[in-house]
Amino acid sequence: MADKKSFGSDHYVHILYIKKFKHEGCKFGDLVTSYYNQENAVYPLFYHWVIAQFFFETSQKSPNKINTFLFLLSYIFFNLFCLIQFGSFTLLDYLKLNIVFSVFPFSYSFWNAKNRGLSPRAFGLLLGQLLTYLLIFYIESPSVFTYLVLFLISFVTLIGSQFSNQFLIFLSIALSIIMGSFVYLLLPLLSLGFFYLLFPALTKSFIRGQFYHKYNYAKYLAPVYILQLRPSIYRDFIYDFWVRLKNFKQDKIKILYYIYTNPLLELIYGFPFLWISLALLINEDSGELATPMWSIILSGLGMFFLTSFRPTRFLGEPQRYVEFVIPLITIVFVQTTNTLTFTSSVMVSFLFIALTQSVFYYFRKEGENKFFPIKNFLSNNLNKNDIIVSNDSNLIKYLLPNYRVIKTDLTRYYKDKNEFLIYSPKSFSIISVNGLLNFIRDYQANILLLNKSLYSDEEFKFLQEKVSLFKIDAKEDYEIYTLGSC
């Protein structure tokens, strides 16, 4: 069963949304939330609605097949774009294009969310690529029809994928500046206006949710989450890599993983064809950089650097913005390189893919999910109306599709840092004792799943003093309690 497999933690959030559309009578346009105390909508849910309508059984049993299907669609649209745009390409050219399109090392990173179960990012990546194709058509030959199709794709991007929606906003701003026209900037604005016209209540909640999610992430969450894991993309090269390398003999794989997943390094080895094409072009004819295709590629590269600094890291992993322009990089690479450069570059790319898959096999293998025994116990012993709290935020995500669970809400207003950090003062993966007590008091939670390895003896003792705990079972690091009054 898919439930026993190890997917990315967000996979289970998406399963929840899909089940809500399939089994709970939710319709697209309803205010659908993912956890018990969520105040505003935040995820664009068109992807989940489509999966629920047409691919529900596959999503439950073989979710990676959906990503494979989206991957195949990306090949079809890529080749259609090449055929329309460059009908003079030979069969050899198309073979080269598809080889390069297939061997970007970043596409095979197991930590890429689109490779770890259900993820709107795979859907969003396809939408972002379609957006770039249509923008090329429109820039080179503006027409009302092309703009209307652009608007349609922009609207689906808005309601279908959070990350591709950010790409759309950044790209529309960049092209408006480069092209000196506000028609590009109108795309996200018209899409939002149309969204409001169709679903006013959802749009208001979505705007509030997006704003507070970004605000809370940037101001409160980043220091106890992404900046805790990697304080600075650039400081790594000066300090952090070398400190970690001192312990290389004790923890080789984790240290290599930390180094290998630095976004700047991922940009270098994950997109090798970009750097080769850029070097060749600058050396021969820098005027080509002003073409529509290069304007969009460089805009994607600009998004990487814009989102790679500490204050902007809340906007997501910066290398993902470059992933949207992989088809365009592929085309300029094939157009600008000779056979020797092509062959050697592809071989080097294959080498990086093989290296990633072999060195990090331990991380990418699909073993039994460590949370499965807990879910199995809950399924056999608890009522689905029970309200569950846990100090382990990763466990909470895993339980979302089947139970009423409480987690920290990133979509609401917090008056200051102290109010937010009541819940996760040290790490966002750990809910504090005070946070648990607030959840228990505010939502009458009656089940506690406690990961004792996350609390000190003093913290556990304090929890026992504040709430009556009745132990009913234990699973490895986890103890399961029913709760008395708080």
Secondary structure, 3 states (H helix, E strand, C coil): CHHHCCCCCHHHHHHHHHHHHHHCCCCCCCCCCCCCCCCCCCCCCHHHHHHHHHCHHHHHHCCHHHHHHHHHHHHHHHHHHHHHHCCCCCHHHHHHHHHHHHCCHHHHCCCCHHHCCCCHHHHHHHHHHHHHHHHHHHHHCCCHHHHHHHHHHHHHHHHHCHHHHHHHHHHHHHHHHHHCCCCCCHHHHHHHHHHHHHCHHHHHHHHHHHHHHHHHHHHHHHHHCHHHHCCCCCHHHHHHHHHHHCCCCCCHHHHHHHHHCCHHHHHHHHCHHHHHHHHHHHHHCHHHHHCHHHHHHHHHHHHHHHCCCHHHHHHCCCHHHHHCCHHHHHHHHHHHCCHHHHHHHHHHHHHHHHHHHHHCHHHHCCCCCCCHHHHHHHHHHCCCCCEEEECEHHHHHHHCCCCEECCCCCCCCCCCHHHHHCCCCCCCCECCHHHHHHHHHHHCCCEEEEEHHHCCHHHHHHHHHHCCEEEEEEECCEEEEEECCC
